[in-house]
Amino acid sequence: MLVRKPLLPDVLVAGTTLRLVARATTKSKWSAMLVGARPGRYILVEMPRVGGAPMKLDEGTLWSANFISRGVVYSFEAEVIGATFRPVPLLTLTYPEEVEAVVLRTVKRYPVHIPVVSQVYHWPQAELADETAGSDMHAPASLPPPPEDILKALVVDISEGGFLMACPQALVPEAIMENSFYLPREEPLRGIQAVVRTCRGKPGGYFIGLAFIPSNSPPEPLTRLNELIARIENMPLRL
């Protein structure tokens, strides 16, 4: 369940990774480590890095930001209001008046058996390997290259927030995939985007956990997907 509420200072823990997505284009996506915050005034983060060099985000640009704290996903909008390169490269963002909060652990998951075709929409920077080290993300031991072709996989459980698929290839956390779900006796649900959250090995392949991105997905397939999940919830037998 999504709730809008004020951002409490105690959830902004230094060292937390913020995911930043440009409001002007969904192709500009960065990760930045939280350094600190002054409630009501600003948030201070390290500059994202590209090829090891700091990437300065233009002042005045508006970004969507999200982070996970204590099992809750917090999302908000922030504007870049300052930057400095000494003593370390830092960005100053506006402090949000309120955030959207979704509790991850309350989402019910349903076992299913749904074929899915998935292809890369966005592949994260190599620096993400350092960010996932020591976190609760389960990244592959070494970053694989992006798949050259579409991936044929199988959804093994699904919820309102995302799905778990059995896949022959490893995917990197924070990769964004565009997915087509193939349902029996129905038109496929095409163009639904989801971001990779976890990747763990299994015999013969990998289990990939993904979270839906409703803002990047077409409304009609998304509506049909929600209707599907509602039907599954009321079925005595699962797909």
N, C-alpha and C positions, 0 to 999 in steps of 0.2 A: 504493500500500500504506500502510495506517494503522499508525503506530508510537506507542506511549506511552513518553515519556522525560522526564527532568528538563528544565526550561527553563533554557537557558544564557544568561547575561547578555548575551553578544555579539550575540544576535539581537534584543534589545530596543533598537532604535535610536530615539533621540529624533526626533520628527517622523513616526513611523509612525502610520498610522490604525488604530485598533481599532474593530471592529464589535461592538456590545453588544446582546444580545437578552435580555430579561427571561425568567427561568425560569418565572415565574408565568403569563405570557401571551406568545404569539408576536407579538402586535400592537405591543408596546413595543420599538422598535428605534432605536438611536442610534449615532452615530459620534463618536469622541473621539480627540484627538491625544495620543500618548504624550509625556510631558515627561521622565520619568526613572523609575528603579527602584532599590530597594535589595534585592539578591538575598536571598531567604528572608524578607523583611519586608513589603515593599509595592511597589505600582506606582502612579505618579502620572500622571494624565491631565487634560487640560483638560475642563471641563464641556461636555457637548453644548449646542448652542444651538437655540432655537426662536424663529423670527421675530427673530433677532439677539440675544435675551436668553438668559443662561445658564440651563440646566435642571438644577436640583439633584436628583440621584437619592437616594432615601431610604437612610439608613444601615441596614445589616442586610439589604438586599435582595440576592438572589443573581442573578448575570448570567452568561450564556455569552458568552465573548469570543473573537474570532479576528482574526488579522492575517496578512499575507503578508510573508515575508522570504526573499530569495535563492531564490525559486522554490519555497518550502515554505509550506503553510498550517498555522499553529499555532492550535489551539483549546484552551480551558481554561475552568474556572469560577472566578469571582472574586466576592467580597462587598464591597460598599461599606462602608468602615470609617471614613470621615471626609470632610469637605468644608470648603473655605475659600473666601471671596470676595475676600480681599485678600492680596497686591497684585493677583492675578488669580484668577478662579474655577477652582478645581482640585478634583478628586476623588481620594481615596486608596482603592485597591483592594488586597485581599489578594494576596500573591504566590503563584502556584500551585506545589504540590509537584511536579506533572508536567503535561505537555501531550500532546495528540494531534497528530501531525505527518503530513502527507500531502505527498509530493513531487509537484508538478504536472507537471513535465516528463517523468516516466516513464510517464504514462498514455497508452496507445495510442488513437488516434482512427480511426474507421472511416467512410468515405464512405457515405452512405445517401440515401434519397429518401422521407421519411416526412412526411405531412401532420400538422400539429399545430395545435390550437386553444388559444390562450393568453389568459388574462385576469388583470388586476391583482389581487393579494392585498394588497400593501403598496407604496405610492409614497413614496420618500424625501423628506426636507426639501430645500428649495431651496438650503440652505447647502452641499449636497454639491457644487455647481458649483465652489465655492472649494477643496474638498478634492481634487477630481480634477485641478485645474490643476497642471501640472508633474509629475503622477504617471504611472505606466504604464497608467492607465485611459484608454480612449479615449471620452470623453463627447462628445455632440453639442455644437456651438458654443453653443447656448442650450438651456436645459432645456425640453423639450416638456411640455405638460400630459399627465396620464395618459389613456390611451385610454378613450373613453366606452363602447365596446362591445368584444366579443371580437375578437381578432386571429386571422386565418387565415394561417398561415405554413408554411414547409417546412423540415424538419430536413435539413441537408446533410452534417453529420457528427456522430458520437456516440461517447461513451466511458463508462467507469464513473463518471467524475467530472462529466460534463455534456454539453452539445451546442451546436452552432452552427446557428442558423436564419436563413433568408432571410425578411425581414419587411418589409411595406410602410411601417411606422411606426417612428420612432426610440424607443428606450427608455432610461431613465436608469440608469447603474450603481447597484447596490444596490437597485433595484426588485425585488420578489419577485413572480413570476408563477406562477399555477396552470395546469398544462398537461394537455391530453388528447392522447395520441398515437393516430393512426388507422392501424392495421395491416391489411394485406390478409387477409381471411378470418379475422379475430380480433375479439373485443370490444375496444373502445378501452381504452387505459391512462389512466384518469382520475385527477385530483387530485394529480398529481406536481408538487411545488413545486420551483422553481429560482430562484436569484438572478442578476440580470444582472451580468456582470463587464465586458463590453466592448460597444461599439456603434460601428460604423464604416459609413460610407456606401458604397453601390455603385450602379451604374446602376439606377434605378427603385425604390430602396428602401435597406435596411440589412442588414448582417450583425450578428446579436446573439449574443454568446457568453454562455452561462448555465451555472452550476454547480448540480448537484442538491442539495437539502436533504432528506436521508433522514429526519431527525427530524421533519419537518413533513409527510411524505407517508404515505398509507395503505400498510400492509405488502403487501397482495396485488398491487396494480399495481406496486409497487416490485420485488417478487420476479419478476413477469413481465417487467419491464424488464431486470433482470439476466440472466434467461434468454434474452431477445432478443439482448442484447449478446454473450452466449456463443455463440449460434447464428451471429450475424454473423461472429464471429471465426473460426468453422470453415467458413464458406461460401467456395467458390472465386469466387463472384460476389456482389457487394454488392446490397442492396435498392435 
